[in-house]
Amino acid sequence: MPATSPRALGRVAAVLLAFGSIAGSGILSLPSAVYAQTGSGCLLVWAVAALLCLPMLVMFQDAMGLSGGGDALQALVSRGLRPWVGAAMPLMFVFVVVVGLPTGCAVAGRYVERGLGWGGGGAAVAVALLVLALSANLAGARVGALVQFAGGAALVATGLILVAAGSWNAPRQLDVLPTGAIGETLLPGVLLAFWAFVGFENLTFLGRELRDPRRDFLPVSAVALGLYGAFAVALTLAVSVRADQHSVDPVAGLLELATSPALQGLVAVVAAAAMLVNAAAWVRGVNSLIAGASRDGCMPSILGGSAWARTALLGALFAATLSALAADPSLTVDALAASSAVFVLIYIICIVSYVRSRGPSARTLANLALIPIMAAALVQSGTRSVYGLVVAAGCLAWCRTRSRSGRPGPS
């Protein structure tokens, strides 16, 4: 593949696409969810979650040097550990998306249900968002990108309005100085907040669309992450001066910032648009991963050549998650944390591979230092981490078995 393409994304367009890739389910629920769990420690939680991303950005930049075609993380793990371990990465990402994405759409549905007064309409909204995202992917990359750009712009504009409205004549004082009790909630809060940032490596899936993946990934991702982190913090602080930690809705808390029925309706509409942005990005990314996993022999061969087959598979898995959430809506925040746990385990595997492939250096040691923090977050999160552990063990065992049987592995 050539390093550059005249039709590929420049940096400005890529930052907008990156922001849209990260935004969505996280920005809808996590400002209030993090505040509900950590209270005055919310600012510290966001800071730690953002800092965890910085060394990994460098790691992902180096991974782009191995492959700029959208499979950079798989290439990194295959080189640092074993090809069969690398083959497990796309499968683990699929299990992240099939839980996290429908959960985010369910969150958007709750916003619409509350903001517009559509009693019982949340499930229908969630289904509609997933259908639109799958349809946009079938229509082609250009349509999906246009959906992301438009939705991202609407999200930013509404978020700024919410921050201003929520901060005006706020009934509570700003309190962001953590107390001694933060020790019990800091790392579980970080695991939860980390879901807001998990989309930043989405550019490694979309590396082929960057004008120069090796040069552009780091500055594009850093700028998008910085903008998004500031956005999340501003919304969290605005929620904190509007509602008490113990009374805020951890899923739809941004509605606390809407000071009029009209603004609540606007929030609901943009929440749905923001989720569509996120869904379009993730469906595009995971669609490519499934196709690659099929070509590598880790998934049925029909998925490699048929976009319709991949869409049908994703639709069925999305439906299973939505059914579980419809049966027990209280699982919403737990499902987001469970998806985040899978991501944390993926990153731990990537870091180990990075250290093994490049040896000791400032870059690798900075990433290595993250592993104890990530491991502690998984342990302190208790049962929320079980899904991630089961997914990791199952995917690794499956790929190892196929490797021993002589099935083709990743090239």
C-alpha positions in Angstrom: 0.0 0.0 0.0 1.4 3.4 -0.8 2.2 5.7 2.2 0.1 8.5 1.0 -3.1 9.0 -1.1 -4.4 12.2 -2.6 -8.0 11.1 -1.5 -7.0 10.2 2.1 -7.8 12.3 5.1 -5.7 15.3 6.1 -5.0 16.1 9.7 -7.9 18.5 10.3 -10.4 16.2 8.8 -8.9 13.3 10.6 -9.1 15.1 14.0 -12.8 15.6 13.4 -13.2 11.9 12.5 -11.2 10.9 15.5 -13.3 13.0 17.8 -16.4 11.4 16.4 -14.9 8.0 16.8 -14.3 8.5 20.5 -17.5 10.4 21.2 -20.8 8.8 21.6 -21.8 6.3 24.4 -19.1 7.6 26.7 -19.9 11.3 26.5 -23.6 10.5 27.0 -23.3 8.5 30.3 -19.8 8.8 31.8 -19.8 12.4 33.1 -22.7 11.6 35.4 -21.7 7.9 36.0 -18.1 8.9 37.1 -19.5 11.7 39.3 -22.1 9.3 40.8 -19.4 6.8 41.7 -16.5 9.1 42.8 -18.1 12.4 43.8 -15.5 15.0 44.6 -12.8 12.7 43.2 -14.3 12.9 39.7 -11.6 15.4 38.4 -8.8 13.2 39.6 -10.4 10.1 38.0 -10.6 11.8 34.6 -7.0 13.0 34.9 -5.7 9.5 35.7 -7.7 8.0 32.8 -6.4 10.5 30.4 -2.8 10.1 31.6 -3.0 6.4 31.0 -3.6 7.1 27.3 -0.4 9.1 26.7 2.2 6.4 26.7 -0.1 4.2 24.7 -0.4 6.8 22.0 3.3 6.5 21.5 3.0 2.7 21.4 0.2 2.9 18.8 2.3 5.4 16.8 5.1 2.8 16.6 2.5 0.1 15.7 1.5 2.2 12.7 5.0 1.7 11.5 4.4 -2.0 11.4 1.2 -1.7 9.5 -0.8 1.3 8.4 -3.5 -0.8 6.8 -5.9 -0.9 9.8 -4.4 -4.0 11.6 -1.6 -2.2 13.4 -2.4 -3.7 16.9 -2.6 -7.2 15.5 0.7 -6.8 13.8 2.3 -5.5 17.0 1.1 -8.4 19.1 2.0 -10.9 16.4 5.6 -9.6 16.3 6.0 -9.3 20.1 4.3 -12.5 21.2 3.0 -15.1 18.8 0.9 -14.9 15.6 -1.9 -16.8 17.2 -2.0 -14.2 20.0 -2.2 -11.5 17.4 -5.1 -13.3 15.7 -7.0 -13.1 19.0 -7.0 -9.3 19.0 -9.7 -8.8 16.3 -12.0 -11.3 18.1 -11.6 -9.5 21.4 -12.5 -6.2 19.8 -15.6 -7.8 18.4 -16.7 -8.8 21.9 -16.1 -5.3 23.1 -18.3 -3.8 20.4 -21.2 -6.2 20.5 -21.7 -5.3 24.2 -20.5 -1.7 24.4 -22.2 -0.4 21.3 -25.8 -1.7 22.0 -25.4 -0.5 25.6 -24.5 3.0 24.3 -27.5 3.0 22.1 -29.7 2.0 25.1 -28.3 5.0 26.9 -29.2 7.2 24.0 -32.7 5.6 24.0 -33.1 6.5 27.7 -32.2 10.2 26.9 -34.9 10.3 24.2 -37.4 8.6 26.5 -36.8 11.1 29.3 -36.0 14.2 27.3 -39.0 13.9 24.8 -41.3 12.1 27.2 -41.6 9.0 25.0 -42.5 6.5 27.6 -41.2 3.1 26.6 -39.7 4.3 23.4 -36.0 3.9 24.5 -35.7 0.4 23.1 -37.1 1.4 19.7 -34.6 4.3 19.5 -31.7 1.9 20.4 -32.7 -0.5 17.6 -33.1 2.4 15.1 -29.6 3.7 15.9 -28.0 0.3 15.3 -29.9 -0.3 12.1 -28.8 3.1 10.8 -25.2 2.5 11.7 -25.2 -0.9 10.0 -27.0 0.6 6.9 -24.4 3.4 6.7 -21.6 0.9 6.7 -23.2 -1.0 3.9 -23.6 2.2 1.9 -19.9 2.8 2.0 -17.1 4.6 3.9 -18.0 8.0 2.5 -21.5 7.9 3.9 -20.3 6.7 7.2 -17.7 9.5 7.4 -20.3 12.1 6.6 -22.5 10.8 9.3 -19.6 11.1 11.8 -18.7 14.6 10.7 -22.3 16.0 11.0 -23.0 14.2 14.3 -19.7 15.3 15.8 -20.4 19.0 15.0 -23.9 18.8 16.5 -22.5 17.0 19.6 -19.9 19.7 20.3 -22.3 22.6 19.8 -24.9 21.1 22.1 -22.3 20.1 24.7 -21.1 23.7 24.9 -24.6 24.9 25.3 -25.2 22.4 28.1 -22.0 23.4 30.0 -23.0 27.1 29.8 -26.7 26.4 30.8 -25.7 24.0 33.6 -23.1 26.4 35.1 -25.4 29.5 35.0 -26.9 30.2 38.4 -25.9 26.7 39.6 -27.5 25.7 43.0 -24.3 24.0 44.3 -20.7 24.9 44.9 -18.0 23.3 42.8 -16.3 20.6 44.9 -13.5 18.7 43.2 -11.0 18.2 46.0 -10.8 14.4 46.6 -11.3 13.1 50.2 -9.7 10.2 51.9 -12.6 7.9 50.7 -11.4 8.3 47.1 -9.0 5.4 47.6 -11.8 2.9 47.4 -13.4 4.4 44.3 -10.4 5.8 42.3 -9.4 2.8 40.3 -12.9 1.4 39.7 -13.8 5.0 38.6 -10.8 5.1 36.3 -11.9 1.8 34.7 -15.3 3.3 34.1 -13.9 6.6 32.8 -11.5 4.8 30.5 -14.5 3.7 28.4 -14.7 7.4 27.3 -11.2 7.1 25.7 -11.3 3.6 24.3 -12.1 4.8 20.8 -8.8 6.6 20.3 -7.1 3.5 18.8 -10.0 3.4 16.3 -7.6 5.3 14.0 -5.4 2.2 13.9 -8.4 0.5 12.4 -8.9 3.4 9.9 -5.2 3.9 9.3 -5.6 3.3 5.6 -7.7 6.5 5.4 -5.0 8.8 6.8 -2.8 10.6 4.3 0.3 9.3 6.0 -0.5 6.9 8.9 3.0 6.8 10.4 3.3 10.6 10.5 -0.3 11.6 11.2 -1.5 9.2 13.8 0.2 10.7 16.9 -0.7 14.4 16.4 -4.3 13.6 15.2 -4.9 11.3 18.2 -3.3 13.6 20.7 -5.4 16.6 19.6 -8.6 14.6 19.5 -8.0 13.1 22.9 -7.2 16.5 24.4 -10.3 18.1 23.1 -12.5 15.2 24.1 -11.0 15.0 27.6 -11.6 18.7 28.2 -15.2 18.2 26.9 -15.8 15.3 29.3 -14.4 17.2 32.3 -16.5 20.3 31.6 -19.7 18.2 31.4 -18.8 16.3 34.6 -18.2 19.5 36.5 -21.4 21.1 35.2 -23.3 18.0 36.4 -21.6 18.3 39.8 -22.9 21.8 40.4 -26.4 20.8 39.5 -27.0 17.6 41.3 -25.8 15.7 44.4 -23.6 12.7 43.9 -26.2 10.3 45.4 -29.2 11.7 43.5 -27.9 12.2 40.0 -29.0 9.7 37.3 -25.7 7.8 36.5 -26.9 7.1 32.9 -28.8 10.1 31.8 -27.4 12.7 34.1 -26.7 15.3 31.4 -30.4 16.0 31.4 -29.7 17.7 34.8 -28.0 20.5 32.8 -31.1 21.1 30.6 -32.9 24.0 32.3 -36.0 24.0 30.1 -38.2 21.4 28.3 -37.0 22.7 25.0 -33.4 22.2 26.0 -34.1 18.7 27.3 -35.6 17.9 23.9 -32.5 19.2 22.2 -30.3 17.2 24.5 -32.3 14.0 23.7 -32.0 14.6 19.9 -28.3 15.3 20.0 -27.7 12.4 22.3 -29.2 10.1 19.7 -27.1 11.8 17.0 -23.9 11.5 19.1 -24.6 7.8 19.5 -25.1 7.4 15.8 -21.7 9.0 15.3 -20.1 6.5 17.6 -22.0 3.6 16.2 -21.0 4.4 12.6 -17.4 4.6 13.6 -17.3 1.3 15.5 -19.3 -0.6 12.9 -16.9 0.5 10.3 -13.9 -0.5 12.4 -15.2 -3.9 13.6 -16.5 -4.7 10.0 -12.9 -4.5 8.8 -11.7 -6.6 11.8 -14.2 -9.4 11.1 -13.2 -9.5 7.4 -9.5 -9.8 8.4 -10.2 -12.5 11.1 -12.1 -14.5 8.4 -9.2 -14.2 6.0 -6.8 -15.4 8.8 -9.0 -18.5 9.4 -10.3 -17.4 12.8 -13.9 -16.8 11.7 -16.0 -18.4 9.0 -14.8 -17.8 5.5 -18.1 -16.4 4.3 -17.5 -13.3 6.5 -14.4 -12.4 4.6 -16.2 -11.8 1.3 -19.7 -10.7 2.2 -20.5 -7.4 3.8 -24.1 -8.6 4.2 -22.9 -11.7 6.2 -20.9 -9.5 8.5 -23.8 -7.1 8.9 -26.1 -10.1 9.8 -23.7 -11.4 12.4 -23.3 -8.0 14.0 -27.1 -7.5 14.0 -27.7 -10.8 15.7 -25.1 -10.1 18.4 -26.4 -6.5 19.0 -29.9 -8.0 19.4 -28.7 -10.4 22.1 -27.2 -7.5 24.1 -30.3 -5.3 23.7 -32.5 -8.2 24.9 -30.4 -8.6 28.0 -30.5 -4.9 28.8 -34.3 -4.8 28.1 -34.7 -7.6 30.7 -32.6 -5.8 33.3 -31.9 -2.1 32.6 -29.9 -1.8 35.8 -27.1 -3.6 34.0 -26.3 -0.6 31.7 -23.4 0.9 33.7 -22.1 -2.6 34.5 -22.1 -3.4 30.8 -20.1 -0.3 29.9 -17.5 -1.2 32.6 -17.4 -4.8 31.4 -16.6 -3.6 27.8 -14.0 -1.3 29.2 -12.4 -4.3 31.0 -11.9 -6.1 27.7 -10.2 -3.1 26.3 -7.9 -2.9 29.3 -6.9 -6.5 28.8 -6.2 -5.8 25.1 -4.0 -3.0 26.1 -2.1 -5.1 28.6 -1.4 -7.7 25.9 -0.3 -4.9 23.5 2.0 -3.4 26.1 3.7 -6.8 26.8 4.1 -7.3 23.1 5.6 -3.8 22.7 8.1 -4.4 25.4 9.2 -7.8 24.0 9.5 -6.5 20.5 11.4 -3.3 21.2 13.3 -4.0 24.4 13.8 -1.6 27.3 13.5 2.1 26.4 11.8 5.2 27.8 8.8 4.5 25.5 8.4 0.8 26.5 9.0 1.3 30.2 6.5 4.1 30.4 3.9 1.7 29.0 5.1 -1.1 31.2 4.4 1.1 34.3 0.8 1.2 33.3 0.2 -2.6 33.8 0.1 -2.6 37.6 -2.4 0.3 37.5 -4.6 -1.5 35.0 -4.4 -4.8 36.8 -5.4 -3.1 40.1 -8.3 -1.4 38.4 -9.5 -4.8 37.1 -9.2 -6.4 40.6 -11.0 -3.5 42.4 -13.8 -3.6 39.9 -14.8 -7.1 40.9 -17.5 -8.8 38.9 -17.4 -6.1 36.2 -14.0 -7.5 35.1 -15.3 -11.1 34.7 -16.6 -10.6 31.2 -13.2 -9.3 30.1 -11.4 -12.2 31.6 -13.7 -14.7 30.0 -13.5 -13.1 26.6 -9.7 -12.9 26.7 -9.3 -16.5 27.8 -11.8 -17.8 25.3 -10.4 -15.9 22.3 -6.8 -16.8 23.1 -7.7 -20.5 23.7 -9.6 -20.6 20.4 -6.8 -19.0 18.3 -4.2 -21.3 20.1 -6.2 -24.4 19.2 -6.6 -23.4 15.6 -2.8 -22.6 15.4 -2.0 -26.1 16.7 -4.4 -27.7 14.2 -2.5 -26.1 11.4 -5.2 -23.6 10.4 -3.9 -20.5 8.6 -2.8 -17.7 10.9 -2.5 -13.9 10.4 0.0 -13.0 7.7 
